[in-house]
Amino acid sequence: MFYNNKIYGVVKAIPLRITIAIIAFAFINSSNAFSKTIRRDDVLAISRSEVVKASIDYIGMMDLLATINTLYLNGKYGMMGKYIDEYNKKYTPVKEIFYFKAIIAINQKKYDDALDSLYIALAMAPEYSRALNAIGYIYAMRGQWQQSLSHFLLAQRANTYNAFISYNIALLYYHNIDYAHAAAWAYKAIEDKPNFARAYDVYACSMYHQQKFDMAIEYWSKAIQIGLDEHRVYVNMACGYFALGQFNECIIECNKALKKNNKSYNTFMLLAYAQFMKNDYDAAIWATNMALKIKSNDIFANVLRALSFGKKNTQVGKDMLIATIGSLDKIEDIGVQLLQYFQWTIVDPPVNFMLY
């Protein structure tokens, strides 16, 4: 075994009691260090009872928030206040509570109160997209389009793939007659939520106003397939077909629309004009008569009816035109020209911005 004689000799010369003292001193020092570590851990330690209580509190808090959110999503605004009060008695309010308070105020049309709550929520979380979107919603309801748009865009930046925010932006652009931007944002909403029927509708309406009638018809058809089975959508499709000169298809869509609403003057007029363009004058006369039952003495319906009668009997048609617009030279030409001023146009999407 290898060892150094000098070192061995020194160690051997140390008395036993000194050796014991050295060992004891080293042990005491190491024990003090260990005890210091324990005390540091004690400062951070949480008792089991505290952990259990915190877990129970967290579960209770999340249950209440989930209950309030469910009531909100189901439109039970009157019931939300009770649970918000219960939450505030037990826990410190979070941004969601201020958002839900704002929803109640919006439902009561107390927009200033709603804005107060929403801005508090934003102070707590500056990129809270729900609050930003709701502020945009309030400004839109007030017709403050620029403020509305800026908040919708901030909400979208914070929540890029939320289809409802993109839809709100599209709808805002549409009703401000910016159809190119409306189409782009509606398409974004469709990409993010492929079953979003109202986004298809806004996109189709935007395409129609850009005279892309085939595209408009395609997307209205998709909206109907998804579930937007509304009178106005069939009327709009009829307008699209009329613009393309596809009068048979226009008539089919008009009849579908009339099954949804048989008191629509505009639908009967569009149907009458399509029948007139197809040279089916008896059908055109019937449709104009129905339009006149809804809107009596309407000059456009009377002129179209007179022109239809004129195709069957020239003198009868002329007499009817004279009775409607007076005795004029080239009265038939004037009657045809007059019809050009009738507003053959689609029914715009409703101004229904969305919260989520």
TIDOPA-565951 format. One record per residue (C-alpha): residue number from 1; z, y, x; residue in one letter. Coordinates in steps of 0.5 Angstrom, whole numbers, plus 500, padded with zeros to 3 digits. Each point is the difference from the previous one (the first is absolute). Example, Ala and Ser with C-alpha at 12.3 -4.5 7.8 and 13.67 -1.06 7.14 Angstrom:
<r><i>1</i><z>516</z><y>491</y><x>525</x><aa>a</aa></r>
<r><i>2</i><z>498</z><y>507</y><x>502</x><aa>s</aa></r>
END
This chain:
<r><i>1</i><z>500</z><y>500</y><x>500</x><aa>m</aa></r>
<r><i>2</i><z>498</z><y>507</y><x>503</x><aa>f</aa></r>
<r><i>3</i><z>505</z><y>505</y><x>500</x><aa>y</aa></r>
<r><i>4</i><z>502</z><y>506</y><x>505</x><aa>n</aa></r>
<r><i>5</i><z>507</z><y>499</y><x>504</x><aa>n</aa></r>
<r><i>6</i><z>502</z><y>507</y><x>500</x><aa>k</aa></r>
<r><i>7</i><z>500</z><y>501</y><x>493</x><aa>i</aa></r>
<r><i>8</i><z>503</z><y>493</y><x>498</x><aa>y</aa></r>
<r><i>9</i><z>505</z><y>502</y><x>505</x><aa>g</aa></r>
<r><i>10</i><z>502</z><y>507</y><x>497</x><aa>v</aa></r>
<r><i>11</i><z>500</z><y>497</y><x>493</x><aa>v</aa></r>
<r><i>12</i><z>505</z><y>494</y><x>502</x><aa>k</aa></r>
<r><i>13</i><z>504</z><y>506</y><x>503</x><aa>a</aa></r>
<r><i>14</i><z>501</z><y>503</y><x>493</x><aa>i</aa></r>
<r><i>15</i><z>507</z><y>498</y><x>497</x><aa>p</aa></r>
<r><i>16</i><z>500</z><y>497</y><x>494</x><aa>l</aa></r>
<r><i>17</i><z>503</z><y>505</y><x>496</x><aa>r</aa></r>
<r><i>18</i><z>495</z><y>505</y><x>502</x><aa>i</aa></r>
<r><i>19</i><z>494</z><y>496</y><x>498</x><aa>t</aa></r>
<r><i>20</i><z>504</z><y>499</y><x>493</x><aa>i</aa></r>
<r><i>21</i><z>500</z><y>508</y><x>499</x><aa>a</aa></r>
<r><i>22</i><z>493</z><y>501</y><x>502</x><aa>i</aa></r>
<r><i>23</i><z>498</z><y>495</y><x>495</x><aa>i</aa></r>
<r><i>24</i><z>505</z><y>503</y><x>495</x><aa>a</aa></r>
<r><i>25</i><z>497</z><y>507</y><x>501</x><aa>f</aa></r>
<r><i>26</i><z>493</z><y>498</y><x>499</x><aa>a</aa></r>
<r><i>27</i><z>501</z><y>496</y><x>494</x><aa>f</aa></r>
<r><i>28</i><z>504</z><y>506</y><x>497</x><aa>i</aa></r>
<r><i>29</i><z>494</z><y>505</y><x>502</x><aa>n</aa></r>
<r><i>30</i><z>495</z><y>495</y><x>496</x><aa>s</aa></r>
<r><i>31</i><z>505</z><y>500</y><x>494</x><aa>s</aa></r>
<r><i>32</i><z>500</z><y>507</y><x>499</x><aa>n</aa></r>
<r><i>33</i><z>492</z><y>501</y><x>501</x><aa>a</aa></r>
<r><i>34</i><z>500</z><y>494</y><x>494</x><aa>f</aa></r>
<r><i>35</i><z>505</z><y>504</y><x>496</x><aa>s</aa></r>
<r><i>36</i><z>496</z><y>506</y><x>501</x><aa>k</aa></r>
<r><i>37</i><z>494</z><y>497</y><x>497</x><aa>t</aa></r>
<r><i>38</i><z>503</z><y>497</y><x>494</x><aa>i</aa></r>
<r><i>39</i><z>503</z><y>507</y><x>498</x><aa>r</aa></r>
<r><i>40</i><z>493</z><y>502</y><x>500</x><aa>r</aa></r>
<r><i>41</i><z>498</z><y>495</y><x>496</x><aa>d</aa></r>
<r><i>42</i><z>505</z><y>501</y><x>495</x><aa>d</aa></r>
<r><i>43</i><z>498</z><y>507</y><x>499</x><aa>v</aa></r>
<r><i>44</i><z>493</z><y>498</y><x>497</x><aa>l</aa></r>
<r><i>45</i><z>503</z><y>494</y><x>496</x><aa>a</aa></r>
<r><i>46</i><z>500</z><y>499</y><x>493</x><aa>i</aa></r>
<r><i>47</i><z>504</z><y>496</y><x>496</x><aa>s</aa></r>
<r><i>48</i><z>498</z><y>495</y><x>496</x><aa>r</aa></r>
<r><i>49</i><z>502</z><y>503</y><x>493</x><aa>s</aa></r>
<r><i>50</i><z>496</z><y>506</y><x>502</x><aa>e</aa></r>
<r><i>51</i><z>494</z><y>496</y><x>501</x><aa>v</aa></r>
<r><i>52</i><z>501</z><y>497</y><x>493</x><aa>v</aa></r>
<r><i>53</i><z>501</z><y>507</y><x>497</x><aa>k</aa></r>
<r><i>54</i><z>494</z><y>503</y><x>503</x><aa>a</aa></r>
<r><i>55</i><z>496</z><y>494</y><x>498</x><aa>s</aa></r>
<r><i>56</i><z>502</z><y>501</y><x>493</x><aa>i</aa></r>
<r><i>57</i><z>499</z><y>507</y><x>500</x><aa>d</aa></r>
<r><i>58</i><z>493</z><y>500</y><x>503</x><aa>y</aa></r>
<r><i>59</i><z>498</z><y>494</y><x>495</x><aa>i</aa></r>
<r><i>60</i><z>503</z><y>504</y><x>494</x><aa>g</aa></r>
<r><i>61</i><z>496</z><y>507</y><x>502</x><aa>m</aa></r>
<r><i>62</i><z>494</z><y>496</y><x>501</x><aa>m</aa></r>
<r><i>63</i><z>501</z><y>497</y><x>493</x><aa>d</aa></r>
<r><i>64</i><z>501</z><y>507</y><x>497</x><aa>l</aa></r>
<r><i>65</i><z>494</z><y>503</y><x>503</x><aa>l</aa></r>
<r><i>66</i><z>496</z><y>494</y><x>498</x><aa>a</aa></r>
<r><i>67</i><z>502</z><y>500</y><x>493</x><aa>t</aa></r>
<r><i>68</i><z>498</z><y>508</y><x>500</x><aa>i</aa></r>
<r><i>69</i><z>493</z><y>499</y><x>503</x><aa>n</aa></r>
<r><i>70</i><z>499</z><y>494</y><x>495</x><aa>t</aa></r>
<r><i>71</i><z>502</z><y>505</y><x>494</x><aa>l</aa></r>
<r><i>72</i><z>495</z><y>505</y><x>503</x><aa>y</aa></r>
<r><i>73</i><z>494</z><y>496</y><x>501</x><aa>l</aa></r>
<r><i>74</i><z>501</z><y>497</y><x>492</x><aa>n</aa></r>
<r><i>75</i><z>501</z><y>508</y><x>498</x><aa>g</aa></r>
<r><i>76</i><z>507</z><y>499</y><x>498</x><aa>k</aa></r>
<r><i>77</i><z>502</z><y>507</y><x>502</x><aa>y</aa></r>
<r><i>78</i><z>505</z><y>501</y><x>495</x><aa>g</aa></r>
<r><i>79</i><z>504</z><y>494</y><x>503</x><aa>m</aa></r>
<r><i>80</i><z>500</z><y>502</y><x>507</x><aa>m</aa></r>
<r><i>81</i><z>505</z><y>506</y><x>500</x><aa>g</aa></r>
<r><i>82</i><z>505</z><y>495</y><x>499</x><aa>k</aa></r>
<r><i>83</i><z>499</z><y>496</y><x>506</x><aa>y</aa></r>
<r><i>84</i><z>499</z><y>506</y><x>504</x><aa>i</aa></r>
<r><i>85</i><z>507</z><y>502</y><x>498</x><aa>d</aa></r>
<r><i>86</i><z>503</z><y>494</y><x>502</x><aa>e</aa></r>
<r><i>87</i><z>497</z><y>499</y><x>507</x><aa>y</aa></r>
<r><i>88</i><z>502</z><y>507</y><x>501</x><aa>n</aa></r>
<r><i>89</i><z>507</z><y>499</y><x>499</x><aa>k</aa></r>
<r><i>90</i><z>500</z><y>494</y><x>504</x><aa>k</aa></r>
<r><i>91</i><z>495</z><y>501</y><x>506</x><aa>y</aa></r>
<r><i>92</i><z>498</z><y>506</y><x>504</x><aa>t</aa></r>
<r><i>93</i><z>493</z><y>502</y><x>497</x><aa>p</aa></r>
<r><i>94</i><z>494</z><y>498</y><x>503</x><aa>v</aa></r>
<r><i>95</i><z>493</z><y>503</y><x>500</x><aa>k</aa></r>
<r><i>96</i><z>498</z><y>495</y><x>494</x><aa>e</aa></r>
<r><i>97</i><z>505</z><y>503</y><x>496</x><aa>i</aa></r>
<r><i>98</i><z>498</z><y>507</y><x>501</x><aa>f</aa></r>
<r><i>99</i><z>493</z><y>498</y><x>498</x><aa>y</aa></r>
<r><i>100</i><z>502</z><y>496</y><x>494</x><aa>f</aa></r>
<r><i>101</i><z>504</z><y>506</y><x>498</x><aa>k</aa></r>
<r><i>102</i><z>493</z><y>504</y><x>500</x><aa>a</aa></r>
<r><i>103</i><z>496</z><y>495</y><x>496</x><aa>i</aa></r>
<r><i>104</i><z>505</z><y>501</y><x>494</x><aa>i</aa></r>
<r><i>105</i><z>499</z><y>508</y><x>501</x><aa>a</aa></r>
<r><i>106</i><z>493</z><y>499</y><x>500</x><aa>i</aa></r>
<r><i>107</i><z>500</z><y>496</y><x>494</x><aa>n</aa></r>
<r><i>108</i><z>504</z><y>505</y><x>497</x><aa>q</aa></r>
<r><i>109</i><z>495</z><y>505</y><x>502</x><aa>k</aa></r>
<r><i>110</i><z>505</z><y>504</y><x>504</x><aa>k</aa></r>
<r><i>111</i><z>496</z><y>500</y><x>506</x><aa>y</aa></r>
<r><i>112</i><z>504</z><y>505</y><x>504</x><aa>d</aa></r>
<r><i>113</i><z>506</z><y>496</y><x>500</x><aa>d</aa></r>
<r><i>114</i><z>495</z><y>494</y><x>502</x><aa>a</aa></r>
<r><i>115</i><z>498</z><y>504</y><x>506</x><aa>l</aa></r>
<r><i>116</i><z>507</z><y>501</y><x>502</x><aa>d</aa></r>
<r><i>117</i><z>502</z><y>493</y><x>501</x><aa>s</aa></r>
<r><i>118</i><z>493</z><y>498</y><x>503</x><aa>l</aa></r>
<r><i>119</i><z>501</z><y>505</y><x>505</x><aa>y</aa></r>
<r><i>120</i><z>507</z><y>498</y><x>502</x><aa>i</aa></r>
<r><i>121</i><z>497</z><y>493</y><x>500</x><aa>a</aa></r>
<r><i>122</i><z>495</z><y>502</y><x>505</x><aa>l</aa></r>
<r><i>123</i><z>505</z><y>504</y><x>504</x><aa>a</aa></r>
<r><i>124</i><z>503</z><y>493</y><x>501</x><aa>m</aa></r>
<r><i>125</i><z>494</z><y>496</y><x>502</x><aa>a</aa></r>
<r><i>126</i><z>494</z><y>505</y><x>501</x><aa>p</aa></r>
<r><i>127</i><z>494</z><y>495</y><x>499</x><aa>e</aa></r>
<r><i>128</i><z>503</z><y>497</y><x>494</x><aa>y</aa></r>
<r><i>129</i><z>493</z><y>499</y><x>497</x><aa>s</aa></r>
<r><i>130</i><z>503</z><y>499</y><x>493</x><aa>r</aa></r>
<r><i>131</i><z>503</z><y>507</y><x>500</x><aa>a</aa></r>
<r><i>132</i><z>494</z><y>503</y><x>503</x><aa>l</aa></r>
<r><i>133</i><z>496</z><y>497</y><x>494</x><aa>n</aa></r>
<r><i>134</i><z>504</z><y>502</y><x>495</x><aa>a</aa></r>
<r><i>135</i><z>500</z><y>507</y><x>502</x><aa>i</aa></r>
<r><i>136</i><z>493</z><y>500</y><x>500</x><aa>g</aa></r>
<r><i>137</i><z>500</z><y>497</y><x>493</x><aa>y</aa></r>
<r><i>138</i><z>504</z><y>506</y><x>498</x><aa>i</aa></r>
<r><i>139</i><z>496</z><y>505</y><x>503</x><aa>y</aa></r>
<r><i>140</i><z>494</z><y>497</y><x>497</x><aa>a</aa></r>
<r><i>141</i><z>503</z><y>500</y><x>493</x><aa>m</aa></r>
<r><i>142</i><z>501</z><y>508</y><x>501</x><aa>r</aa></r>
<r><i>143</i><z>493</z><y>500</y><x>502</x><aa>g</aa></r>
<r><i>144</i><z>502</z><y>503</y><x>507</x><aa>q</aa></r>
<r><i>145</i><z>494</z><y>496</y><x>503</x><aa>w</aa></r>
<r><i>146</i><z>501</z><y>502</y><x>507</x><aa>q</aa></r>
<r><i>147</i><z>507</z><y>498</y><x>501</x><aa>q</aa></r>
<r><i>148</i><z>499</z><y>494</y><x>496</x><aa>s</aa></r>
<r><i>149</i><z>495</z><y>497</y><x>505</x><aa>l</aa></r>
<r><i>150</i><z>504</z><y>502</y><x>506</x><aa>s</aa></r>
<r><i>151</i><z>505</z><y>496</y><x>498</x><aa>h</aa></r>
<r><i>152</i><z>496</z><y>494</y><x>498</x><aa>f</aa></r>
<r><i>153</i><z>497</z><y>500</y><x>507</x><aa>l</aa></r>
<r><i>154</i><z>506</z><y>500</y><x>503</x><aa>l</aa></r>
<r><i>155</i><z>503</z><y>494</y><x>496</x><aa>a</aa></r>
<r><i>156</i><z>493</z><y>497</y><x>501</x><aa>q</aa></r>
<r><i>157</i><z>501</z><y>501</y><x>508</x><aa>r</aa></r>
<r><i>158</i><z>507</z><y>497</y><x>499</x><aa>a</aa></r>
<r><i>159</i><z>498</z><y>494</y><x>496</x><aa>n</aa></r>
<r><i>160</i><z>493</z><y>499</y><x>502</x><aa>t</aa></r>
<r><i>161</i><z>498</z><y>494</y><x>496</x><aa>y</aa></r>
<r><i>162</i><z>503</z><y>502</y><x>493</x><aa>n</aa></r>
<r><i>163</i><z>495</z><y>500</y><x>495</x><aa>a</aa></r>
<r><i>164</i><z>503</z><y>504</y><x>495</x><aa>f</aa></r>
<r><i>165</i><z>501</z><y>506</y><x>505</x><aa>i</aa></r>
<r><i>166</i><z>492</z><y>499</y><x>502</x><aa>s</aa></r>
<r><i>167</i><z>499</z><y>500</y><x>492</x><aa>y</aa></r>
<r><i>168</i><z>504</z><y>507</y><x>499</x><aa>n</aa></r>
<r><i>169</i><z>496</z><y>503</y><x>506</x><aa>i</aa></r>
<r><i>170</i><z>493</z><y>498</y><x>497</x><aa>a</aa></r>
<r><i>171</i><z>502</z><y>502</y><x>493</x><aa>l</aa></r>
<r><i>172</i><z>502</z><y>507</y><x>502</x><aa>l</aa></r>
<r><i>173</i><z>494</z><y>501</y><x>504</x><aa>y</aa></r>
<r><i>174</i><z>496</z><y>497</y><x>494</x><aa>y</aa></r>
<r><i>175</i><z>503</z><y>505</y><x>495</x><aa>h</aa></r>
<r><i>176</i><z>498</z><y>506</y><x>505</x><aa>n</aa></r>
<r><i>177</i><z>493</z><y>498</y><x>500</x><aa>i</aa></r>
<r><i>178</i><z>500</z><y>497</y><x>507</x><aa>d</aa></r>
<r><i>179</i><z>496</z><y>493</y><x>498</x><aa>y</aa></r>
<r><i>180</i><z>499</z><y>498</y><x>507</x><aa>a</aa></r>
<r><i>181</i><z>507</z><y>500</y><x>503</x><aa>h</aa></r>
<r><i>182</i><z>502</z><y>497</y><x>493</x><aa>a</aa></r>
<r><i>183</i><z>496</z><y>494</y><x>501</x><aa>a</aa></r>
<r><i>184</i><z>502</z><y>499</y><x>507</x><aa>a</aa></r>
<r><i>185</i><z>507</z><y>500</y><x>498</x><aa>w</aa></r>
<r><i>186</i><z>499</z><y>496</y><x>494</x><aa>a</aa></r>
<r><i>187</i><z>497</z><y>495</y><x>504</x><aa>y</aa></r>
<r><i>188</i><z>506</z><y>500</y><x>505</x><aa>k</aa></r>
<r><i>189</i><z>504</z><y>498</y><x>494</x><aa>a</aa></r>
<r><i>190</i><z>495</z><y>495</y><x>498</x><aa>i</aa></r>
<r><i>191</i><z>501</z><y>497</y><x>507</x><aa>e</aa></r>
<r><i>192</i><z>507</z><y>500</y><x>500</x><aa>d</aa></r>
<r><i>193</i><z>501</z><y>497</y><x>493</x><aa>k</aa></r>
<r><i>194</i><z>494</z><y>496</y><x>498</x><aa>p</aa></r>
<r><i>195</i><z>502</z><y>500</y><x>493</x><aa>n</aa></r>
<r><i>196</i><z>501</z><y>507</y><x>499</x><aa>f</aa></r>
<r><i>197</i><z>496</z><y>501</y><x>494</x><aa>a</aa></r>
<r><i>198</i><z>501</z><y>508</y><x>499</x><aa>r</aa></r>
<r><i>199</i><z>498</z><y>501</y><x>507</x><aa>a</aa></r>
<r><i>200</i><z>493</z><y>496</y><x>499</x><aa>y</aa></r>
<r><i>201</i><z>500</z><y>505</y><x>494</x><aa>d</aa></r>
<r><i>202</i><z>501</z><y>506</y><x>504</x><aa>v</aa></r>
<r><i>203</i><z>495</z><y>498</y><x>505</x><aa>y</aa></r>
<r><i>204</i><z>495</z><y>498</y><x>495</x><aa>a</aa></r>
<r><i>205</i><z>501</z><y>507</y><x>497</x><aa>c</aa></r>
<r><i>206</i><z>499</z><y>503</y><x>507</x><aa>s</aa></r>
<r><i>207</i><z>493</z><y>496</y><x>501</x><aa>m</aa></r>
<r><i>208</i><z>498</z><y>503</y><x>493</x><aa>y</aa></r>
<r><i>209</i><z>501</z><y>507</y><x>502</x><aa>h</aa></r>
<r><i>210</i><z>496</z><y>499</y><x>506</x><aa>q</aa></r>
<r><i>211</i><z>494</z><y>497</y><x>496</x><aa>q</aa></r>
<r><i>212</i><z>501</z><y>493</y><x>503</x><aa>k</aa></r>
<r><i>213</i><z>500</z><y>497</y><x>493</x><aa>f</aa></r>
<r><i>214</i><z>499</z><y>492</y><x>502</x><aa>d</aa></r>
<r><i>215</i><z>506</z><y>501</y><x>504</x><aa>m</aa></r>
<r><i>216</i><z>504</z><y>503</y><x>495</x><aa>a</aa></r>
<r><i>217</i><z>498</z><y>495</y><x>495</x><aa>i</aa></r>
<r><i>218</i><z>502</z><y>494</y><x>505</x><aa>e</aa></r>
<r><i>219</i><z>507</z><y>503</y><x>501</x><aa>y</aa></r>
<r><i>220</i><z>501</z><y>501</y><x>492</x><aa>w</aa></r>
<r><i>221</i><z>498</z><y>493</y><x>499</x><aa>s</aa></r>
<r><i>222</i><z>505</z><y>498</y><x>505</x><aa>k</aa></r>
<r><i>223</i><z>506</z><y>504</y><x>497</x><aa>a</aa></r>
<r><i>224</i><z>498</z><y>497</y><x>494</x><aa>i</aa></r>
<r><i>225</i><z>501</z><y>493</y><x>503</x><aa>q</aa></r>
<r><i>226</i><z>506</z><y>501</y><x>503</x><aa>i</aa></r>
<r><i>227</i><z>503</z><y>503</y><x>493</x><aa>g</aa></r>
<r><i>228</i><z>498</z><y>507</y><x>499</x><aa>l</aa></r>
<r><i>229</i><z>498</z><y>499</y><x>493</x><aa>d</aa></r>
<r><i>230</i><z>499</z><y>507</y><x>497</x><aa>e</aa></r>
<r><i>231</i><z>496</z><y>503</y><x>496</x><aa>h</aa></r>
<r><i>232</i><z>498</z><y>506</y><x>505</x><aa>r</aa></r>
<r><i>233</i><z>498</z><y>495</y><x>505</x><aa>v</aa></r>
<r><i>234</i><z>495</z><y>497</y><x>495</x><aa>y</aa></r>
<r><i>235</i><z>497</z><y>507</y><x>499</x><aa>v</aa></r>
<r><i>236</i><z>500</z><y>501</y><x>507</x><aa>n</aa></r>
<r><i>237</i><z>496</z><y>494</y><x>501</x><aa>m</aa></r>
<r><i>238</i><z>495</z><y>502</y><x>495</x><aa>a</aa></r>
<r><i>239</i><z>499</z><y>507</y><x>503</x><aa>c</aa></r>
<r><i>240</i><z>498</z><y>497</y><x>506</x><aa>g</aa></r>
<r><i>241</i><z>495</z><y>495</y><x>497</x><aa>y</aa></r>
<r><i>242</i><z>497</z><y>506</y><x>496</x><aa>f</aa></r>
<r><i>243</i><z>500</z><y>504</y><x>507</x><aa>a</aa></r>
<r><i>244</i><z>496</z><y>494</y><x>503</x><aa>l</aa></r>
<r><i>245</i><z>495</z><y>500</y><x>493</x><aa>g</aa></r>
<r><i>246</i><z>503</z><y>493</y><x>499</x><aa>q</aa></r>
<r><i>247</i><z>501</z><y>501</y><x>492</x><aa>f</aa></r>
<r><i>248</i><z>501</z><y>493</y><x>498</x><aa>n</aa></r>
<r><i>249</i><z>506</z><y>500</y><x>504</x><aa>e</aa></r>
<r><i>250</i><z>502</z><y>506</y><x>498</x><aa>c</aa></r>
<r><i>251</i><z>500</z><y>498</y><x>493</x><aa>i</aa></r>
<r><i>252</i><z>504</z><y>494</y><x>502</x><aa>i</aa></r>
<r><i>253</i><z>506</z><y>504</y><x>503</x><aa>e</aa></r>
<r><i>254</i><z>500</z><y>505</y><x>495</x><aa>c</aa></r>
<r><i>255</i><z>501</z><y>494</y><x>494</x><aa>n</aa></r>
<r><i>256</i><z>506</z><y>498</y><x>505</x><aa>k</aa></r>
<r><i>257</i><z>503</z><y>506</y><x>500</x><aa>a</aa></r>
<r><i>258</i><z>499</z><y>501</y><x>493</x><aa>l</aa></r>
<r><i>259</i><z>504</z><y>494</y><x>499</x><aa>k</aa></r>
<r><i>260</i><z>506</z><y>503</y><x>503</x><aa>k</aa></r>
<r><i>261</i><z>499</z><y>507</y><x>497</x><aa>n</aa></r>
<r><i>262</i><z>496</z><y>501</y><x>494</x><aa>n</aa></r>
<r><i>263</i><z>501</z><y>507</y><x>499</x><aa>k</aa></r>
<r><i>264</i><z>497</z><y>502</y><x>506</x><aa>s</aa></r>
<r><i>265</i><z>495</z><y>506</y><x>499</x><aa>y</aa></r>
<r><i>266</i><z>497</z><y>500</y><x>507</x><aa>n</aa></r>
<r><i>267</i><z>499</z><y>492</y><x>500</x><aa>t</aa></r>
<r><i>268</i><z>496</z><y>501</y><x>494</x><aa>f</aa></r>
<r><i>269</i><z>496</z><y>505</y><x>502</x><aa>m</aa></r>
<r><i>270</i><z>499</z><y>497</y><x>507</x><aa>l</aa></r>
<r><i>271</i><z>498</z><y>493</y><x>496</x><aa>l</aa></r>
<r><i>272</i><z>495</z><y>505</y><x>495</x><aa>a</aa></r>
<r><i>273</i><z>497</z><y>503</y><x>506</x><aa>y</aa></r>
<r><i>274</i><z>499</z><y>493</y><x>504</x><aa>a</aa></r>
<r><i>275</i><z>497</z><y>497</y><x>493</x><aa>q</aa></r>
<r><i>276</i><z>495</z><y>506</y><x>499</x><aa>f</aa></r>
<r><i>277</i><z>498</z><y>499</y><x>508</x><aa>m</aa></r>
<r><i>278</i><z>498</z><y>493</y><x>498</x><aa>k</aa></r>
<r><i>279</i><z>496</z><y>502</y><x>494</x><aa>n</aa></r>
<r><i>280</i><z>505</z><y>497</y><x>495</x><aa>d</aa></r>
<r><i>281</i><z>501</z><y>506</y><x>495</x><aa>y</aa></r>
<r><i>282</i><z>503</z><y>497</y><x>495</x><aa>d</aa></r>
<r><i>283</i><z>506</z><y>498</y><x>504</x><aa>a</aa></r>
<r><i>284</i><z>500</z><y>507</y><x>503</x><aa>a</aa></r>
<r><i>285</i><z>501</z><y>503</y><x>493</x><aa>i</aa></r>
<r><i>286</i><z>505</z><y>495</y><x>498</x><aa>w</aa></r>
<r><i>287</i><z>504</z><y>502</y><x>507</x><aa>a</aa></r>
<r><i>288</i><z>499</z><y>507</y><x>499</x><aa>t</aa></r>
<r><i>289</i><z>503</z><y>499</y><x>493</x><aa>n</aa></r>
<r><i>290</i><z>506</z><y>497</y><x>502</x><aa>m</aa></r>
<r><i>291</i><z>501</z><y>506</y><x>505</x><aa>a</aa></r>
<r><i>292</i><z>499</z><y>505</y><x>495</x><aa>l</aa></r>
<r><i>293</i><z>506</z><y>496</y><x>496</x><aa>k</aa></r>
<r><i>294</i><z>504</z><y>502</y><x>506</x><aa>i</aa></r>
<r><i>295</i><z>498</z><y>507</y><x>501</x><aa>k</aa></r>
<r><i>296</i><z>496</z><y>503</y><x>494</x><aa>s</aa></r>
<r><i>297</i><z>495</z><y>505</y><x>501</x><aa>n</aa></r>
<r><i>298</i><z>499</z><y>499</y><x>508</x><aa>d</aa></r>
<r><i>299</i><z>494</z><y>503</y><x>502</x><aa>i</aa></r>
<r><i>300</i><z>498</z><y>494</y><x>505</x><aa>f</aa></r>
<r><i>301</i><z>501</z><y>495</y><x>495</x><aa>a</aa></r>
<r><i>302</i><z>496</z><y>503</y><x>495</x><aa>n</aa></r>
<r><i>303</i><z>494</z><y>502</y><x>505</x><aa>v</aa></r>
<r><i>304</i><z>500</z><y>493</y><x>502</x><aa>l</aa></r>
<r><i>305</i><z>500</z><y>497</y><x>493</x><aa>r</aa></r>
<r><i>306</i><z>495</z><y>505</y><x>498</x><aa>a</aa></r>
<r><i>307</i><z>495</z><y>498</y><x>506</x><aa>l</aa></r>
<r><i>308</i><z>501</z><y>492</y><x>498</x><aa>s</aa></r>
<r><i>309</i><z>498</z><y>502</y><x>493</x><aa>f</aa></r>
<r><i>310</i><z>494</z><y>504</y><x>503</x><aa>g</aa></r>
<r><i>311</i><z>498</z><y>494</y><x>504</x><aa>k</aa></r>
<r><i>312</i><z>499</z><y>496</y><x>493</x><aa>k</aa></r>
<r><i>313</i><z>498</z><y>506</y><x>496</x><aa>n</aa></r>
<r><i>314</i><z>498</z><y>506</y><x>503</x><aa>t</aa></r>
<r><i>315</i><z>501</z><y>505</y><x>494</x><aa>q</aa></r>
<r><i>316</i><z>507</z><y>497</y><x>499</x><aa>v</aa></r>
<r><i>317</i><z>502</z><y>501</y><x>507</x><aa>g</aa></r>
<r><i>318</i><z>498</z><y>507</y><x>500</x><aa>k</aa></r>
<r><i>319</i><z>503</z><y>502</y><x>494</x><aa>d</aa></r>
<r><i>320</i><z>507</z><y>497</y><x>503</x><aa>m</aa></r>
<r><i>321</i><z>499</z><y>504</y><x>506</x><aa>l</aa></r>
<r><i>322</i><z>498</z><y>507</y><x>496</x><aa>i</aa></r>
<r><i>323</i><z>507</z><y>498</y><x>496</x><aa>a</aa></r>
<r><i>324</i><z>504</z><y>499</y><x>507</x><aa>t</aa></r>
<r><i>325</i><z>497</z><y>506</y><x>504</x><aa>i</aa></r>
<r><i>326</i><z>496</z><y>504</y><x>496</x><aa>g</aa></r>
<r><i>327</i><z>492</z><y>501</y><x>500</x><aa>s</aa></r>
<r><i>328</i><z>497</z><y>501</y><x>507</x><aa>l</aa></r>
<r><i>329</i><z>494</z><y>499</y><x>503</x><aa>d</aa></r>
<r><i>330</i><z>499</z><y>493</y><x>504</x><aa>k</aa></r>
<r><i>331</i><z>506</z><y>498</y><x>496</x><aa>i</aa></r>
<r><i>332</i><z>500</z><y>492</y><x>502</x><aa>e</aa></r>
<r><i>333</i><z>499</z><y>502</y><x>508</x><aa>d</aa></r>
<r><i>334</i><z>506</z><y>505</y><x>499</x><aa>i</aa></r>
<r><i>335</i><z>504</z><y>494</y><x>497</x><aa>g</aa></r>
<r><i>336</i><z>499</z><y>496</y><x>506</x><aa>v</aa></r>
<r><i>337</i><z>502</z><y>505</y><x>505</x><aa>q</aa></r>
<r><i>338</i><z>506</z><y>501</y><x>496</x><aa>l</aa></r>
<r><i>339</i><z>502</z><y>493</y><x>501</x><aa>l</aa></r>
<r><i>340</i><z>500</z><y>501</y><x>507</x><aa>q</aa></r>
<r><i>341</i><z>506</z><y>504</y><x>500</x><aa>y</aa></r>
<r><i>342</i><z>504</z><y>495</y><x>497</x><aa>f</aa></r>
<r><i>343</i><z>505</z><y>498</y><x>505</x><aa>q</aa></r>
<r><i>344</i><z>498</z><y>492</y><x>501</x><aa>w</aa></r>
<r><i>345</i><z>506</z><y>499</y><x>505</x><aa>t</aa></r>
<r><i>346</i><z>505</z><y>495</y><x>502</x><aa>i</aa></r>
<r><i>347</i><z>508</z><y>500</y><x>498</x><aa>v</aa></r>
<r><i>348</i><z>504</z><y>502</y><x>506</x><aa>d</aa></r>
<r><i>349</i><z>506</z><y>496</y><x>502</x><aa>p</aa></r>
<r><i>350</i><z>506</z><y>502</y><x>497</x><aa>p</aa></r>
<r><i>351</i><z>505</z><y>505</y><x>504</x><aa>v</aa></r>
<r><i>352</i><z>505</z><y>494</y><x>501</x><aa>n</aa></r>
<r><i>353</i><z>503</z><y>501</y><x>507</x><aa>f</aa></r>
<r><i>354</i><z>504</z><y>494</y><x>502</x><aa>m</aa></r>
<r><i>355</i><z>507</z><y>499</y><x>503</x><aa>l</aa></r>
<r><i>356</i><z>502</z><y>493</y><x>503</x><aa>y</aa></r>
END
